[in-house]
Amino acid sequence: MMKRYLLYILLGLAVVPAFGQGVTDYYRLPARSHQYDRLLTRYGGPYIQSRWYASLEGFIRTDRAKLDNSLNGLIESDLVGKPGWGAVVGWVYRERWAVEGGYARMPIHTQVSVTSANSPLVFRYSNARNAFVLRGKRLLLSTNKPWLRSGFWLSGGLWVVPNTGQQEGRFSLIGYSYYGRRETPDTLRLTSQTNTNVNLTALAEVGAEYNVRLSKAVDLGFSVRRFWGIGSALTTDVTYSINRTAVQQAQLSGSGTGMSYGMTLRYTFSTKRKLGNALEVRGKASRL
């Protein structure tokens, strides 16, 4: 009999704590473990913290010099479109921010057209064609899985343009005009002289890019950029004279204001990866 009572007491001690714990408390630990495993699968793996890349870019660039006087329609400033190329080295942080710097063979032009009875006479000049850029970029929209680099980027940068201060060219045109029954015609002369600035000038840039990941190390990019010149890198001074007496003057100022349409090939040569923290989601600590 005593053994039977002792067995009942031991069974009661084992059952009472289970009833006190309740169903919710009893299953809390497995639910927590399942949620942690889900976060670990999604955020706990390695990700790209930063990477270094080198790129080559080919582009078509357009610019137009500013003309302050058309000499009553005698001359015009034309839009110039020429190919160019560049090379940069860049650093990317967590596939969201990037900064790059490099060199581009990117001429700034003045092009003047002189109207005539047959066809316009065109004279084009350019500076030394050298420019150096520092550019920052921000990913706006990813079009691929996380960390795979494809997407739309917004960029902004500053270009420095060194100038030589040298004379780049000149032209001289002579014509004759008769008035009434005069036997001696008037001599009409149009002359110009083009020089580069002796000081550094600059360009401000805003652009948009779309990058496509081709492989683990190679990207292909397409870009459109808008440029605003800060100072004139190149000026063309034109003088209109009659019988060697100057009548009017005009100036074309080539600052580089224009557009660029390009294609870029990037190669990633260094990548730093980091293990993610399952207790950290978008920078906020989990309360698990």
C-alpha positions as CSV (number, residue, x, y, z in Angstrom):
1,M,0.0,0.0,0.0
2,M,2.8,2.4,0.9
3,K,4.5,1.8,-2.4
4,R,1.3,2.6,-4.3
5,Y,0.9,5.9,-2.5
6,L,4.5,6.8,-3.2
7,L,3.9,6.1,-6.9
8,Y,0.9,8.4,-7.0
9,I,2.9,11.2,-5.4
10,L,5.7,11.0,-7.9
11,L,3.2,11.0,-10.9
12,G,1.6,14.1,-9.4
13,L,4.9,15.9,-9.1
14,A,5.6,15.2,-12.8
15,V,2.2,16.3,-14.2
16,V,1.6,19.5,-12.2
17,P,4.5,21.6,-13.7
18,A,3.3,20.7,-17.2
19,F,-0.2,22.0,-16.5
20,G,1.3,25.2,-15.0
21,Q,3.4,25.9,-18.0
22,G,0.5,26.0,-20.5
23,V,0.4,25.2,-24.2
24,T,1.9,28.6,-25.3
25,D,4.9,28.4,-23.0
26,Y,5.5,24.8,-23.9
27,Y,5.9,25.5,-27.6
28,R,7.7,28.9,-27.4
29,L,11.2,27.5,-27.7
30,P,10.7,25.5,-31.0
31,A,8.9,28.5,-32.6
32,R,11.8,30.7,-31.7
33,S,14.3,28.3,-33.1
34,H,12.4,28.0,-36.4
35,Q,12.4,31.8,-36.9
36,Y,16.1,32.1,-36.1
37,D,16.9,29.4,-38.7
38,R,14.8,31.3,-41.3
39,L,16.7,34.6,-40.6
40,L,20.1,32.7,-40.7
41,T,19.2,31.4,-44.1
42,R,18.3,34.8,-45.5
43,Y,20.7,37.2,-43.8
44,G,23.4,35.1,-42.3
45,G,25.3,34.1,-45.4
46,P,28.4,36.0,-46.7
47,Y,27.8,39.2,-48.7
48,I,30.0,41.6,-50.6
49,Q,31.1,44.4,-48.4
50,S,33.2,46.3,-50.9
51,R,35.0,45.8,-54.2
52,W,37.5,47.5,-56.5
53,Y,37.2,47.7,-60.3
54,A,38.8,49.1,-63.4
55,S,36.8,50.2,-66.4
56,L,37.1,51.4,-70.0
57,E,34.5,53.6,-71.5
58,G,33.7,54.7,-75.1
59,F,31.3,57.5,-75.8
60,I,30.0,60.0,-78.2
61,R,30.1,63.5,-76.7
62,T,28.4,66.7,-78.0
63,D,29.1,70.3,-77.2
64,R,28.4,73.7,-78.6
65,A,30.3,76.9,-78.1
66,K,28.4,80.0,-76.9
67,L,28.3,82.8,-79.5
68,D,27.7,86.3,-78.4
69,N,27.2,88.0,-81.8
70,S,26.2,86.4,-85.1
71,L,27.4,89.4,-87.2
72,N,23.9,89.9,-88.6
73,G,23.6,86.2,-89.5
74,L,27.0,85.9,-91.1
75,I,28.4,83.3,-88.7
76,E,26.9,80.5,-86.5
77,S,28.1,78.3,-83.7
78,D,27.5,74.6,-84.6
79,L,26.9,71.6,-82.4
80,V,29.9,69.2,-82.5
81,G,29.6,65.4,-81.9
82,K,32.8,63.4,-81.6
83,P,33.8,60.1,-80.1
84,G,36.0,59.8,-77.0
85,W,37.3,57.3,-74.5
86,G,38.2,57.1,-70.8
87,A,39.6,54.9,-68.1
88,V,38.7,54.9,-64.4
89,V,39.3,53.0,-61.2
90,G,36.4,52.7,-58.7
91,W,35.4,51.4,-55.3
92,V,31.9,50.1,-54.4
93,Y,30.5,49.9,-50.9
94,R,27.9,47.1,-50.3
95,E,26.7,47.5,-53.9
96,R,24.9,50.7,-53.0
97,W,27.5,53.5,-53.1
98,A,30.5,54.0,-55.4
99,V,33.2,56.5,-56.1
100,E,35.5,56.5,-59.1
101,G,38.2,58.6,-60.6
102,G,40.2,58.6,-63.8
103,Y,41.1,60.1,-67.2
104,A,39.2,60.8,-70.4
105,R,40.3,61.8,-73.9
106,M,37.4,64.3,-74.2
107,P,37.9,67.4,-76.5
108,I,36.1,70.7,-76.0
109,H,35.3,72.5,-79.3
110,T,34.4,75.8,-81.0
111,Q,33.0,75.4,-84.5
112,V,32.1,78.4,-86.5
113,S,30.1,78.3,-89.8
114,V,30.4,81.2,-92.2
115,T,27.5,81.6,-94.6
116,S,28.2,82.0,-98.3
117,A,26.4,81.9,-101.7
118,N,27.3,78.2,-102.3
119,S,27.7,76.3,-99.0
120,P,28.8,77.3,-95.5
121,L,32.5,77.4,-94.7
122,V,33.2,75.4,-91.4
123,F,36.1,76.0,-89.1
124,R,36.5,73.7,-86.1
125,Y,39.0,73.9,-83.2
126,S,39.6,72.0,-80.0
127,N,41.6,72.1,-76.9
128,A,44.3,69.6,-75.8
129,R,41.5,67.0,-75.2
130,N,42.6,65.9,-71.7
131,A,40.2,65.8,-68.7
132,F,40.3,64.2,-65.2
133,V,37.2,63.2,-63.3
134,L,36.1,62.4,-59.7
135,R,32.6,60.9,-59.6
136,G,30.2,59.5,-57.0
137,K,27.3,57.1,-57.7
138,R,24.3,55.7,-55.9
139,L,22.2,52.7,-56.8
140,L,18.6,53.7,-57.3
141,L,17.0,50.4,-58.4
142,S,18.3,46.9,-58.5
143,T,17.1,44.7,-61.3
144,N,18.7,41.5,-60.1
145,K,19.0,39.4,-57.0
146,P,20.8,41.0,-54.0
147,W,24.6,41.6,-54.5
148,L,24.6,40.8,-58.2
149,R,25.3,44.4,-59.3
150,S,22.6,44.9,-62.1
151,G,20.5,48.0,-61.8
152,F,20.1,51.8,-62.4
153,W,22.6,54.2,-60.9
154,L,22.6,58.0,-60.5
155,S,25.9,59.8,-60.7
156,G,27.4,63.2,-60.2
157,G,31.0,64.4,-60.7
158,L,33.5,67.1,-61.3
159,W,35.9,67.3,-64.2
160,V,39.2,69.2,-64.2
161,V,40.4,70.3,-67.7
162,P,44.0,71.4,-68.0
163,N,44.7,74.0,-70.7
164,T,47.9,75.0,-72.5
165,G,47.3,78.7,-73.3
166,Q,48.4,78.1,-76.9
167,Q,47.0,79.3,-80.1
168,E,44.9,76.6,-81.8
169,G,44.3,78.1,-85.2
170,R,43.1,81.0,-87.2
171,F,41.4,81.8,-90.5
172,S,41.0,84.8,-92.9
173,L,38.4,85.3,-95.6
174,I,38.3,88.2,-98.1
175,G,35.3,89.3,-100.2
176,Y,34.4,92.3,-102.3
177,S,31.2,94.3,-102.5
178,Y,30.1,96.9,-105.2
179,Y,27.7,99.6,-104.4
180,G,25.9,101.4,-107.2
181,R,28.2,102.4,-110.1
182,R,31.4,102.6,-108.1
183,E,34.4,101.2,-109.8
184,T,36.4,100.5,-106.7
185,P,34.8,97.7,-104.5
186,D,34.8,97.6,-100.8
187,T,37.1,94.9,-99.3
188,L,35.3,92.8,-96.8
189,R,37.5,90.8,-94.4
190,L,36.6,88.2,-91.8
191,T,39.4,87.0,-89.5
192,S,39.5,84.8,-86.5
193,Q,42.0,83.6,-83.9
194,T,41.5,80.7,-81.5
195,N,43.3,80.3,-78.1
196,T,43.1,78.0,-75.2
197,N,42.8,79.3,-71.6
198,V,46.0,79.6,-69.6
199,N,44.2,78.4,-66.4
200,L,42.5,75.2,-65.4
201,T,38.7,75.0,-66.2
202,A,36.1,72.6,-64.9
203,L,33.0,70.7,-65.9
204,A,30.1,69.7,-63.6
205,E,28.3,66.4,-64.5
206,V,25.0,64.6,-63.7
207,G,24.3,61.2,-65.2
208,A,22.3,58.1,-65.2
209,E,23.6,54.5,-65.8
210,Y,22.3,51.0,-66.2
211,N,24.7,48.2,-65.4
212,V,24.3,44.6,-66.4
213,R,26.3,41.8,-64.7
214,L,27.8,39.6,-67.3
215,S,29.9,37.3,-65.0
216,K,31.3,37.2,-61.6
217,A,33.9,39.8,-62.4
218,V,32.6,41.7,-65.5
219,D,29.9,44.3,-65.9
220,L,28.6,46.1,-68.9
221,G,27.2,49.6,-68.5
222,F,25.2,52.2,-70.5
223,S,25.3,55.8,-69.6
224,V,23.8,59.2,-70.4
225,R,25.5,62.3,-68.9
226,R,24.9,66.1,-68.9
227,F,27.8,68.5,-68.6
228,W,27.9,72.2,-67.6
229,G,31.1,74.1,-68.3
230,I,32.7,76.2,-65.6
231,G,34.9,78.6,-67.4
232,S,35.9,78.7,-71.1
233,A,38.6,76.3,-72.1
234,L,38.7,77.6,-75.7
235,T,37.8,80.9,-77.3
236,T,37.5,81.9,-80.9
237,D,37.5,85.7,-81.6
238,V,36.1,86.8,-84.9
239,T,36.5,90.3,-86.4
240,Y,34.5,91.7,-89.4
241,S,36.1,94.6,-91.1
242,I,35.4,96.8,-94.2
243,N,38.4,98.3,-95.9
244,R,40.6,97.3,-93.0
245,T,38.4,99.1,-90.5
246,A,36.9,96.9,-87.8
247,V,33.1,97.1,-87.9
248,Q,31.9,94.2,-85.6
249,Q,33.5,91.6,-83.4
250,A,32.2,88.3,-82.1
251,Q,33.4,85.5,-79.7
252,L,32.7,81.8,-79.4
253,S,33.4,80.5,-75.9
254,G,33.9,76.7,-75.7
255,S,33.2,75.6,-72.1
256,G,32.3,72.0,-72.8
257,T,28.6,72.3,-72.0
258,G,26.8,69.4,-73.7
259,M,25.9,65.7,-73.5
260,S,27.6,62.3,-73.5
261,Y,26.3,58.8,-74.5
262,G,28.5,55.9,-73.7
263,M,29.2,52.2,-73.0
264,T,31.4,51.0,-70.2
265,L,33.1,47.6,-69.6
266,R,34.1,47.0,-65.9
267,Y,36.4,44.4,-64.4
268,T,36.3,43.7,-60.7
269,F,39.8,42.8,-59.5
270,S,39.3,42.8,-55.7
271,T,36.3,41.8,-53.6
272,K,35.9,41.8,-49.8
273,R,33.2,39.6,-48.4
274,K,31.7,39.5,-44.9
275,L,29.6,37.1,-43.0
276,G,26.1,38.5,-42.3
277,N,24.6,38.6,-38.8
278,A,21.3,36.8,-38.5
279,L,20.4,39.1,-35.5
280,E,20.9,42.2,-37.7
281,V,18.2,43.0,-40.3
282,R,18.8,46.2,-42.3
283,G,20.9,47.6,-39.5
284,K,18.4,47.1,-36.7
285,A,19.0,44.4,-34.0
286,S,16.4,41.7,-33.7
287,R,14.5,41.3,-30.4
288,L,14.6,37.5,-30.5
